[in-house]
């Protein structure tokens, strides 16, 4: 089963690149990711938040080995993948899905889900610019199948600016 129904997951990651260990530029980045799932019957609500910051003071975008990106399915779904880039990011998501079929014994009989998401987030050049007012608001609707190859999503996302994106996605997103 590839769709979480109960429980929590928390990840904290620190990336320390050092020139004396082979990196082109020394940098420190911290990321956190928290997901909580709760189900009642066939209905599931996921609350999922992620954030990251570059700890180095002054930098040039070309100097950093890796910047954070947002855009794509469940990462501001109305935008193209990796269309926002910056040294600091935050995103919060509320994802609801309902199991609409139980699946069966046959080879092509998969459990199916119908769902939607609401996402608030952005990337920022300066840590002091991070605020809810400057965050983008996106949403998506999707149908998903829990197949033997992994989850398959067919969905569309909408951004507050009126742009839309369409997805056919095979693989784990949570």
LINWO-V181411 format. One record per backbone hydrogen bond with DSSP energy under -0.5 kcal/mol. CO is the residue of the C=O (numbers start at 1). NH is the residue of the N-H. If there is no record, write none. Layout:
co=[CO	CO]
nh=[NH	NH]
This chain:
co=[2	7	9	11	13	14	15	15	17	18	18	19	27	28	28	29	30	31	32	33	34	35	36	37	38	40	42	43	44	45	46	47	48	49	50	51	52	53	53	60	60	68	70	70	71	72	75	76	76	79	80	84	86	87	88	89	90	91	92	93	94	95	96	97	98	98	101	106	108	109	111	112	112	113	114	115	116	117	118	119	120	121	122	124	126	127	132	136	137	138	139	140	141	142	143	144	145	145	146	147	150	151	152	153	154	155	156	157	158	159	163	165	167	169	169]
nh=[4	37	35	33	31	16	17	29	27	21	23	22	17	55	56	15	53	13	51	11	49	9	47	7	45	43	99	40	97	38	95	36	93	34	91	32	89	30	55	63	64	86	83	84	82	75	71	72	79	72	83	70	68	54	124	52	122	50	120	48	118	46	116	44	100	114	112	109	110	104	146	100	101	144	98	142	96	140	94	138	92	136	90	88	129	130	135	121	160	119	158	117	156	115	154	113	147	152	111	150	147	171	145	169	143	167	141	165	139	162	159	157	155	153	171]
